[in-house]
Amino acid sequence: MARKPYHVVDATPDHAVALARIMRRADRDEIHAASGLGPLVGLRASLDASVLARCWLVEDQPACIFGLATDSLLSGTGRPWMLTSDLLLREQRIFLRHCRDFVAEMLDIFPVLANWVDARYIGSIKWLHWMGFRLYPAEPLGPFGMLFHRFEMRGGDVDCQPSVATVDPRIKSEGDNSGQVDVVQHTLSMNIAPHPQQTRLSPSDLIPVGAGRPSSAGSTVETEERKVTLA
């Protein structure tokens, strides 16, 4: 029986090298903003810090690598992260059908999932919200003081009722080789919760980055629950 053109395997250093070569510009930018690292070094650091790391292969090429990092198995909190190539958008219908299953697997390991996402990455922010993560107002983090949103999910979370917030006027999206987009003109159609506390990150916190931003050439996908736009 022929193997499907897509499958998920445990991520290896070879997968990291392959993805680093074709990593989307927005993901490269997020790694740099969070840690000052290059794509391969940042990806390897994320793998080294992870208790779980998977690679989604499409025709034997990495569409994304995602994982769950932690400083300690006793901490009770895992840091989910994901980095992507353009293959993710090409196969986004399949990705959206299964991505919640992997988050559920992560919640079986840690009761709390939390990390930071670059505030410029509007598509990623909307995707995280669609997934059920609670997002908090952006604050400057990392070596360059770029704005990041903390996102969080706890086991048993069903729905969040946070206060509505708009895009911070300091944020501008750089786009993916298709021209710059000033996101100040837009308002996020989502809720952002009040920040529970001011949190400062250590360098190890900044290595496993949040979900990568899909390219500007996204499309809308119907799911059983509602539409989500990976753009």
C-alpha angles and dihedrals in degrees: 000000000000117000118246114258088242131047140154121238137168108281118249134189088258090058089052092054091048094049094045089060093055101026113141117255093242092056090049089051092050093052091050094047092049100043112359088243131131121247099263096042091047092048093048090049090052091050092048091053095047132100089192128029128168135182122210107211123200112191087343093304122111113255089177144339117217134175151160117250129189141173092217136006086224094058095083091219127097126193112223116204139173137187124190151196128210089268088078092068092044090057098029095129091063091042093053091047093058109024095092090058090062092049089052088053090053091051089055087062100040127019091215127047118191139156142135131269127199107258091223092064100087095167091055092047091053091046092051090050090049089051090057102256119146112233128204132206116283121263133179113269140156131042093306100041093243118168118261133177119221112225127195143179128185127200108266095026108146106165138356124216102192127157120274118257135178131220112290108254090229092064123095125174117229095203128211109284090299100097131282121292121206103218091188084086090063135065121215111246090217143080126258119197125227109265110260094212142341107269127191118205127225118218090259090056091056098052100074100061127204128254115315120245116253115234123269090254093075130142138209119259125198115227129181090262107035144315124291124189118212095205 
